[in-house]
Amino acid sequence: MSQFEPGKLINLSRLVHRVVAPNAGMMTGPGTNTYLIGNEEIAVIDPGPADPIHIDAIISAAESLNGTIKWVLCTHTHPDHSPGATPLCERTKAKAYGQVAPAEGMSQDQSFKPDHNWQDLEVLETDSFKIKAVYTPGHASNHWCYLLQNEAMLFTGDHIMNGSTVVIAPPDGNMSDYLNSLEKLKSEAIEHIAPGHGDLINTPLEVIEGTIQHRLMREDKTVQKLAEIQPANLDQLVKEVYDEVPIFLHELAKYSLTAHLDKLASDGKAEKIDDTWQLTSLSSSN
Ligand SMILES: [Zn+2]
């Protein structure tokens, strides 16, 4: 676990360095991964929470690389990823890149004020590296992945994690978007995934495909359980659809279950009447 000791600088490759924030927990695994890309001119990906100890650790890491932080890139604006951007940019004069928080949705970091809003597939090109921004809504409507083209390494924020399951919480989270964003990544040249939480992944295509299949399996199970117990409300459904998941996680699972049901509704396969869900005739015919 010393690899994930908060504040410790770990060199993952020639260009990629990691400092973990001191915010380990059920939703954050060993803590948020803050990445420093480059050695002289540095781009930080996901500065994490606005914790002065962590901001100090990022700045010391850059100093020990003899580098200057010029850019701060955020994958999305959940509270464990972007709030550090404002204090880090104030102290280093770096520019913030990303997308502002939506006004509604799960707890969002409204303090994030990017100097630059990405275009999809736009490339940040510096003297020593190129980073392509890939729009990947799903976990959050303003989620971006970053592809370090020099090393075919994709920084996935909370789109893909290592060791914990991504929660899709509507209305800002959207399961159809999430699956489309996973499909979209298959056309990129990726050899490694650097997630927002957990260690590097060196089998990117297997993990992307496995994540898609896992979600589709859950969708199928939702249809199957609905057919058995419909009409059913969320409390009834979560026990059936997530029956292999520990009960203490069911409150959390209800978010992703809602995302699956919303997708089924937009696909015309299920409908919600008052607080209960049922399949439509279309769904039973295929
Ligand atoms: Zn996160």
Boltz pocket constraint, residues with backbone or C-beta under 6 A from the ligand:
constraints:
  - pocket:
      binder: B
      contacts: [[A, 27], [A, 28], [A, 32], [A, 78], [A, 80], [A, 81], [A, 157], [A, 158], [A, 196], [A, 197]]
      max_distance: 6.0
